[in-house]
Amino acid sequence: MLTRAVVLKVASLPPVRHWITRGRPFRKLVDRFVAGECLADALRVASQLRSRGMNVSIDYLGESVRDRQMAESVVEEYLRVLPAMAQQGLDVQVSLKLTQLGLDIDEAFCKQNLERILQRAGDVGGFVRIDMENSVYTQRTLDLFYSLHDRYPNLGVVIQAYLYRSEADIQQLVGCRASVRLCKGAYAEPASVAYPKRRQVDEAYRRLMRNLLLHGHRPAIATHDESIIRDAIAFTRENDIPPQRFEFEMLYGIRRDLQEQLVAQGYQMRVYVPYGEAWYPYFTRRLAERPANLFFFLRHVLR
């Protein structure tokens, strides 16, 4: 957890951000984790993944939007993404952040924007997943989700295992048959709200995962941790849970070998495909959350 906090702190420094975003040598590194800067890039990657038996969830990158016009432009982009995915014969799913839709501007405005996207998704048989942001937004995100869940069955949410509150949140979400993507959590959080040790996070993840696999509504098990994936597979076999009742989810560019192995074994795999010009915060969280990603980055920078 200390490594994550340090990496995110260093990455937030203006000189470091300028160095990475403006330096041409970093472009190939960014391309490993981000599909590109325009929708055509994301669709190209999505089609390639689909040809290998994988579904996708496309994310138009951005967060912390405080300008109404900018939030509306994000909505317009998602209104283009959804039918474009359908036209390419993809399983239509998008991921988005509520601060991207104006949560910090006005909650009613954000809700209106989300409903526009949900309605378009419904028109093309698509699904919308609300990404979870840092813990400051957890309750507000869930409140908005619950306010729409009954009217929009094509809406799902994300829960972060490292938060202490997540066990209670999962219980409530399971009770209303919400579709949940379970991840470990990628933001730097204080020990007052999140488990500070990796072992504790892994234990929490396994507890929540077992609950979702037994009682959840088509949960997404989002992890690159092979040990947890092995446990998930063993648990589903022990409890006669068929592969059609859940899916694994991984990030674009991370553990591609493992993604293909799971598809070959008959499991549903969905790849989170991000694109857009606002890639820097996403990119730095990817470096911070897994030592292997950071070492990969440093090897290319220092060679």
Secondary structure, DSSP 8 states (H G I E B T S, - for coil): -HHHHHHHHHHTSHHHHHHHHH-GGGHHHHHHH---SSHHHHHHHHHHHHHTT-EEEEEE-------HHHHHHHHHHHHHHHHHHHHTT---EEEE-GGGGTTTT-HHHHHHHHHHHHHHHHHTT-EEEE----GGGHHHHHHHHHHHHTT-TTEEEEEETTBTTHHHHHHHHHHTT-EEEEE---S---TTTB--SHHHHHHHHHHHHHHHHHH-SS-EEE---HHHHHHHHHHHHHTT--GGG-EEEEETTS-HHHHHHHHHTT--EEEEEEESS--HHHHHHHHHH-HHHHHHHHHHHH-
